[in-house]
Amino acid sequence: MAKVGKAINESNRSLSRYLEEIGKFEPLHPDREVELAQRIKKNDRRALKELVTANL
């Protein structure tokens, strides 16, 4: 039973860290998403990275 409690605590810490990290990024405005999608179609790697990062 102690192993289960430890696993839950570790999971909660991981989730808290993840939420803290993604909280550093502003959500994309829909117009910006469209712009990035158009740039991605033209093989713009920076646009792809921005879109992926924003959707974490």
VMD Tcl script that draws the C-alpha trace (Angstrom):
set ca {
  {0.00 0.00 0.00}
  {2.90 2.36 0.71}
  {4.12 1.87 -2.86}
  {0.77 3.05 -4.21}
  {0.84 6.17 -2.05}
  {4.40 6.93 -3.13}
  {3.47 6.49 -6.80}
  {0.51 8.84 -6.41}
  {2.69 11.48 -4.73}
  {5.27 11.25 -7.51}
  {2.54 11.52 -10.11}
  {1.08 14.59 -8.40}
  {4.49 16.26 -8.30}
  {5.05 15.54 -11.98}
  {1.64 16.93 -12.88}
  {2.26 20.05 -10.80}
  {5.59 20.64 -12.55}
  {4.00 20.15 -15.95}
  {1.17 22.58 -15.19}
  {3.67 25.13 -13.88}
  {5.72 24.88 -17.07}
  {2.80 25.17 -19.48}
  {1.49 28.12 -17.50}
  {4.48 30.11 -18.76}
  {3.06 30.15 -22.29}
  {0.21 32.33 -23.49}
  {-2.55 30.60 -25.45}
  {-2.53 31.38 -29.16}
  {-5.17 33.61 -30.67}
  {-7.07 31.78 -33.44}
  {-5.73 34.23 -36.04}
  {-2.19 33.42 -34.94}
  {-2.92 29.69 -35.27}
  {-4.04 30.24 -38.86}
  {-0.92 32.27 -39.61}
  {1.31 29.59 -38.14}
  {-0.49 26.85 -40.07}
  {0.09 28.73 -43.32}
  {3.76 29.14 -42.50}
  {4.05 25.46 -41.57}
  {2.68 24.53 -45.00}
  {5.67 26.42 -46.39}
  {8.02 24.32 -44.20}
  {8.68 27.02 -41.60}
  {10.23 25.09 -38.70}
  {9.99 28.02 -36.27}
  {6.26 28.26 -36.87}
  {5.93 24.54 -36.20}
  {7.89 24.83 -32.97}
  {5.76 27.77 -31.82}
  {2.51 25.94 -32.56}
  {3.62 22.76 -30.82}
  {4.94 24.63 -27.79}
  {1.77 26.67 -27.47}
  {-0.34 23.52 -27.45}
  {1.44 21.73 -24.63}
}
mol new
graphics top color blue
foreach p $ca { graphics top sphere $p radius 0.5 }
foreach p [lrange $ca 0 end-1] q [lrange $ca 1 end] { graphics top cylinder $p $q radius 0.2 }
display resetview
